[in-house]
Amino acid sequence: MVEKFKLIIKKEILIYLFTLLALALIMHSDLLSDPFLRLQNIYEKGNFTHPFLYSFVIYSTILILRKTIDFIIGIFEKKTH
């Protein structure tokens, strides 16, 4: 049971990190050309938390959609048994 929980947590963390990376690259394409300049801008402006907050909002939306789809699929699977 604990191992299953650890596996689920690792999977969700990976999904969150992928979301964070994808949003960072979509919103700030200069990360690929000059990441130091982007990090310097973040430091100067004090915008440390906004990437994590935006990613959390998108991750939460994706999580709600995933769980809703799982629930609907579960209802139809129970009817067929």
N, C-alpha and C positions, 0 to 999 in steps of 0.2 A: 504494500500500500504506500509506504513512504517512498519507495523507488519510483512508483508510478507518478506520485506527486512531484518528485524531483525532475522527472522527465518532462512533465507538463510545464513546470516553471521554466526549465531550460528552453523549451520550444517557444514559449511566450516571450521570453527575453530576446531570443533570436529574432522573432517577428518584430518586436519593438525596435531593436537595433537596426534591422533592415529598413524599417520605416524611417527611422532617424537618418540613416545614411542616404536613402533615396530622396527624402525631402530636402536634405542639405544640398545634394547635388543638383536637384531640380531648381531650387530657389537661388542657389549661389554657385553658378557654374565656374566662377573664378577659383573655387576650391581646387580644381584640377590643375589650373595653371600656376597659381600662387597661393598656396594654403597659409603661408606665414602672414601674408598681408591681411587675409580674412581673419585670422586669429588675432592679429594686432587690432583690427577694427572692432572686433568683439570686446577685447580688453578695454579699449579706449571708451567705447560707448557703454560698457557695463551690461551688455546683453548676454549674460551667461545662461539665463534660464529659458529664454524664448524658444530655442530649438527643442528643448525637452518638453515644453508645454504644448507646442504645436504638434510634435510627434505623438504626445500622449492623447491629444484630442483625436487625431487621425487613427491611432491605434485603437482607441476606445470605440470609435465608429466601426472600424473593421471587426473588432471583437463582437460587438452587438449584432452585426450582420452575420458573422459566422455562427454564433450561437442560435440566432433566429432560424437560419437555414438548417442547422443540426436538429433543432426542435421540430421543424416542419417535416424533415426527412424521417425523424423518429416516429412521428404520428403515423405517416404512411407505412412505415415498416411494421408497426404494431398491428395495423389493420390487415396486412397480408398474412400474418401468422395466425 
